[in-house]
Amino acid sequence: MVLASVLGLVCTAVAEVKCPLPGNWQLDVENSDEFNGAFDHDRWYDYPPRFPGRPGEFRFLARNVAQRDGDLLITADKVPDDEIPYEQRLEGMKGFTCGAVKSRRKMFRGYFEARIKVNPAAVRNAFWLYDPLSDDLRAKYSAGNVSEEIDVFETAGRHQPEDAHLPYFLTMNTHHYITPYYEAVCNNHNVPLGSIRQIDFCPSDDYHVYGLLWTDRELVWYLDGAEMARMSILAYGHGGFPRALHVVFDCEFAEWNGARFKTLDLKTLPAVQKIDWFRHWVLQ
């Protein structure tokens, strides 16, 4: 009885969180998460199914995901060379390991928001929505369909000293991957659209709130409550985004916009991305 009362109070408190956008919004309590207590395996995967990593670059490991002190923690790290599986050493694997958290349920439209402090290394951090057609593998691996992605943001955590002169950017892109498609290995064609905006701070210095409004007509990106980009989904010739998508948080090693793995300073690892909360609202 006591446990039920406590859970009731927690749910009530979460449900009373107000959407920062105008309108009659209701919090999607089933999918939103304040990341207090234990990791919710019924709500999230602590690894990305069918996406083990990028060949020769990194692996996703469930051990790189944890929940502690009110934060979801996603770690970028490197294992000693003797811990790299023999077969993967032959394929050029460098021993870098990453974490990824993926929602078990897909979500369709609404306002998506998370408060995040990205990891303090030259590693790519991301908050994104994605449907790799994993529910219909025959469509995924055959021609004539589309795998969809909306990046709420991608950014490098912290520049290394040799890149200290470089600005920081938020990449807010969308992708339509024309099938056949297999993560990090091949896709027939990628149709990217979106925006890249320079920001005037290092995103790993503090928490910031990243948001995405997804309607039947447009996508609008927000940073700390300020609009950063806007795009009509009718710009796509494939019908925009007609399907529900998974929510994903991850970090990846890459040679991209200040992110590095070929010349990464290993003393900056392990590096941890901290996610204070994720919230999804739907219009009533």
Phi, psi and omega per residue, in radians:
M1 nan -0.739 3.132
V2 -1.110 -0.778 3.138
L3 -1.064 -0.749 3.134
A4 -1.079 -0.678 3.125
S5 -1.148 -0.732 3.129
V6 -1.109 -0.794 3.123
L7 -1.078 -0.652 3.118
G8 -1.109 -0.724 3.115
L9 -1.141 -0.712 3.127
V10 -1.089 -0.829 -3.131
C11 -1.084 -0.690 3.125
T12 -1.118 -0.761 -3.140
A13 -1.092 -0.739 3.138
V14 -1.156 -0.740 -3.103
A15 -1.131 -0.406 -3.122
E16 -1.471 -0.043 3.062
V17 -1.123 2.296 -3.042
K18 -1.646 2.429 3.061
C19 -1.237 2.381 -3.127
P20 -1.321 -0.155 3.133
L21 -1.612 2.607 3.075
P22 -1.190 2.592 3.120
G23 2.192 3.013 -3.102
N24 -1.582 1.396 -3.089
W25 -1.693 2.518 3.054
Q26 -2.161 2.338 3.132
L27 -1.180 2.308 3.045
D28 -1.409 1.517 -3.024
V29 -1.131 -0.568 -3.105
E30 -1.075 -0.600 -3.046
N31 -1.900 -0.378 3.108
S32 -1.241 2.729 -3.078
D33 -2.646 2.232 3.066
E34 -1.532 -0.097 3.108
F35 1.004 0.679 3.004
N36 -1.725 2.547 3.127
G37 1.394 -2.556 -3.057
A38 -1.495 2.712 3.083
F39 -1.054 2.332 -3.051
D40 -1.640 1.659 -3.114
H41 -1.226 -0.312 3.072
D42 -1.348 -0.352 -3.095
R43 -1.777 -0.544 -3.007
W44 -2.336 2.594 2.808
Y45 -1.504 2.499 3.025
D46 -1.712 0.381 3.024
Y47 -2.770 2.809 3.118
P48 -1.642 1.872 -3.132
P49 -0.953 2.384 3.098
R50 1.159 0.260 3.074
F51 -2.382 1.461 -3.041
P52 -1.279 -0.282 -3.083
G53 2.488 -2.988 3.135
R54 -1.818 2.185 -3.076
P55 -0.936 2.271 3.106
G56 1.409 -0.091 -3.069
E57 -2.055 -1.083 -3.071
F58 -2.711 2.857 3.029
R59 -2.089 2.544 2.939
F60 -1.512 2.300 3.100
L61 -2.236 2.404 3.108
A62 -1.112 -0.499 -3.135
R63 -1.178 -0.224 3.096
N64 -1.508 0.134 3.114
V65 -2.080 2.315 3.106
A66 -2.624 2.961 3.079
Q67 -2.379 2.173 -3.041
R68 -2.766 2.466 3.054
D69 0.938 0.666 3.067
G70 1.380 0.230 3.115
D71 -2.209 2.547 2.860
L72 -1.492 2.233 -3.048
L73 -1.972 2.203 3.127
I74 -2.158 2.079 -2.962
T75 -1.865 2.402 2.934
A76 -1.841 2.324 -3.029
D77 -2.696 -3.125 3.052
K78 -2.429 2.294 3.101
V79 -1.548 2.712 3.038
P80 -1.016 2.645 -3.070
D81 -0.996 -0.603 -3.091
D82 -1.284 -0.123 3.057
E83 -1.645 -0.119 3.109
I84 -1.311 2.205 3.133
P85 -0.931 2.463 -3.077
Y86 -0.886 -0.820 -3.094
E87 -1.101 -0.664 -3.105
Q88 -1.307 -0.521 3.027
R89 -1.092 -0.720 3.121
L90 -1.102 -0.507 3.140
E91 -1.533 0.040 3.075
G92 1.630 0.183 3.138
M93 -1.062 2.343 -3.072
K94 -1.590 -0.161 3.130
G95 1.603 0.083 3.080
F96 -1.295 2.451 3.129
T97 -2.217 2.547 -3.099
C98 -2.318 2.956 3.046
G99 -2.093 2.638 3.072
A100 -2.562 2.465 3.095
V101 -2.188 2.220 -3.052
K102 -2.241 2.325 3.136
S103 -1.164 2.416 3.096
R104 -1.257 -0.587 3.124
R105 -1.742 2.544 3.048
K106 -1.495 2.683 -3.135
M107 -2.222 2.524 -3.036
F108 -2.160 1.965 3.074
R109 1.053 3.100 -3.102
G110 1.892 -2.822 3.135
Y111 -2.016 2.190 -3.093
F112 -1.981 2.336 -3.067
E113 -2.617 2.489 3.086
A114 -2.547 2.537 3.072
R115 -1.790 2.052 -2.916
I116 -2.379 2.443 2.909
K117 -2.004 1.900 -3.017
V118 -1.291 2.865 -3.012
N119 -1.294 2.553 -3.028
P120 -1.521 0.975 3.065
A121 -2.495 2.913 3.140
A122 -1.379 1.119 -3.073
V123 -2.226 2.537 3.120
R124 -1.373 2.258 3.074
N125 -1.945 2.571 -3.086
A126 -2.652 2.619 3.005
F127 -2.302 2.025 -2.969
W128 -2.626 2.861 3.096
L129 -2.015 2.479 -2.901
Y130 -2.756 2.441 2.961
D131 -2.357 1.757 -3.130
P132 -1.470 0.348 -3.120
L133 1.031 0.534 -3.099
S134 -1.178 -0.300 3.098
D135 -1.435 -0.145 -3.093
D136 -2.539 1.325 -3.015
L137 -1.122 -0.501 3.116
R138 -1.116 -0.685 3.079
A139 -1.205 -0.633 -3.099
K140 -1.127 -0.710 -3.036
Y141 -1.687 0.088 3.104
S142 -1.993 2.770 3.137
A143 -1.285 2.645 2.979
G144 1.875 0.097 3.125
N145 -2.223 -3.069 -3.059
V146 -2.402 2.280 2.966
S147 -1.745 2.304 -2.930
E148 -1.994 2.603 3.128
E149 -2.576 2.401 2.995
I150 -2.200 2.061 3.108
D151 -1.577 1.953 3.026
V152 -1.129 -0.745 2.928
F153 -2.864 2.676 2.856
E154 -2.315 2.442 3.121
T155 -2.777 2.666 3.002
A156 -1.374 2.451 -3.056
G157 -1.210 -0.908 -3.132
R158 -2.729 2.344 3.122
H159 -1.271 2.586 3.010
Q160 -1.378 2.844 -3.047
P161 -0.910 -0.651 -3.114
E162 -1.222 -0.259 3.126
D163 -1.916 0.243 -3.036
A164 -1.040 -0.403 -3.127
H165 -1.410 -0.187 -3.063
L166 -1.421 2.512 3.051
P167 -1.337 2.913 3.028
Y168 -1.726 2.581 -3.117
F169 -2.271 2.625 2.872
L170 -1.850 2.194 3.051
T171 -1.748 2.145 -3.085
M172 -2.188 1.382 -3.025
N173 -1.919 2.843 2.939
T174 -2.145 2.699 -3.130
H175 -2.427 2.401 2.912
H176 -2.036 1.908 3.118
Y177 -1.632 1.999 -3.119
I178 -1.339 2.209 -3.087
T179 -1.224 2.726 0.137
P180 -1.239 2.589 -2.994
Y181 -2.503 2.348 3.042
Y182 -2.497 2.145 -2.994
E183 -0.897 2.274 3.012
A184 1.128 0.095 -3.117
V185 -2.082 -0.971 -3.116
C186 -2.749 2.623 2.894
N187 -2.645 2.620 -3.031
N188 -1.156 -0.651 -3.119
H189 -2.968 2.455 3.121
N190 -2.013 2.222 3.083
V191 -1.898 1.710 -3.134
P192 -1.664 2.470 3.000
L193 -2.483 2.709 3.082
G194 2.575 -2.674 -3.031
S195 -2.481 2.675 2.973
I196 -2.182 2.200 -3.117
R197 -2.151 2.337 3.037
Q198 -1.305 2.463 3.084
I199 -2.085 2.718 -3.014
D200 -1.797 0.500 3.098
F201 -2.605 2.811 3.024
C202 -1.451 2.099 -3.003
P203 -1.239 -0.151 3.094
S204 -1.639 -0.024 -3.129
D205 -1.294 -0.464 -3.056
D206 -2.796 3.020 3.046
Y207 -1.319 2.513 3.015
H208 -2.421 2.711 -3.095
V209 -1.798 2.115 -3.110
Y210 -1.957 2.256 -3.048
G211 -2.321 2.720 3.069
L212 -2.458 2.200 2.985
L213 -1.729 2.182 -3.114
W214 -2.150 1.929 3.096
T215 -2.018 -3.062 3.123
D216 -1.320 -0.075 -3.098
R217 -2.153 -0.478 -3.031
E218 -2.671 2.895 2.986
L219 -2.066 2.351 3.114
V220 -2.280 2.233 -3.116
W221 -1.794 2.520 -3.119
Y222 -2.313 2.594 3.001
L223 -2.310 2.060 -3.126
D224 0.880 0.692 3.069
G225 1.512 -0.140 -3.132
A226 -1.741 2.382 3.121
E227 -1.178 2.326 -3.124
M228 -1.944 -0.525 -3.084
A229 -2.846 2.758 -3.139
R230 -2.581 2.429 -3.107
M231 -2.598 2.378 3.036
S232 -1.343 2.267 3.095
I233 -1.310 -0.200 3.096
L234 -1.284 -0.095 3.088
A235 -1.170 -0.369 3.135
Y236 -1.468 2.458 3.084
G237 -1.483 0.106 -3.093
H238 -1.951 0.405 3.052
G239 1.506 0.357 3.125
G240 1.214 -2.308 -3.129
F241 -2.194 1.479 -3.023
P242 -1.517 -0.048 -3.060
R243 -2.073 2.714 3.018
A244 -1.182 2.651 -3.075
L245 -2.248 2.646 2.989
H246 -1.297 2.640 2.990
V247 -1.702 2.360 -3.090
V248 -2.319 2.399 2.919
F249 -2.087 2.329 3.088
D250 -2.778 3.039 2.937
C251 -2.329 2.568 -3.097
E252 -2.494 2.548 2.997
F253 -1.453 2.350 -3.084
A254 -2.855 2.780 2.960
E255 -1.690 1.620 -2.948
W256 -2.848 2.096 2.960
N257 0.779 0.808 -3.129
G258 1.667 -0.278 3.032
A259 -1.388 2.521 -3.067
R260 -2.406 2.675 2.821
F261 -2.401 -0.421 3.141
K262 -1.241 -0.617 -3.111
T263 -2.192 0.540 -3.125
L264 -1.202 2.375 3.044
D265 -1.272 1.897 -3.055
L266 -1.167 -0.287 3.098
K267 -1.216 -0.256 3.114
T268 -1.456 -0.037 -3.137
L269 -1.866 2.643 -0.054
P270 -1.250 2.634 3.106
A271 -2.183 2.367 -2.971
V272 -2.074 2.228 2.969
Q273 -1.547 2.337 -3.098
K274 -2.052 2.210 -3.132
I275 -2.036 1.981 -3.054
D276 -1.313 -0.747 3.109
W277 -2.835 2.754 2.986
F278 -2.218 2.334 -3.140
R279 -2.369 2.457 3.105
H280 -2.240 2.186 3.100
W281 -1.960 2.605 3.055
V282 -2.199 2.552 3.115
L283 -1.308 2.461 3.100
Q284 -1.668 nan nan
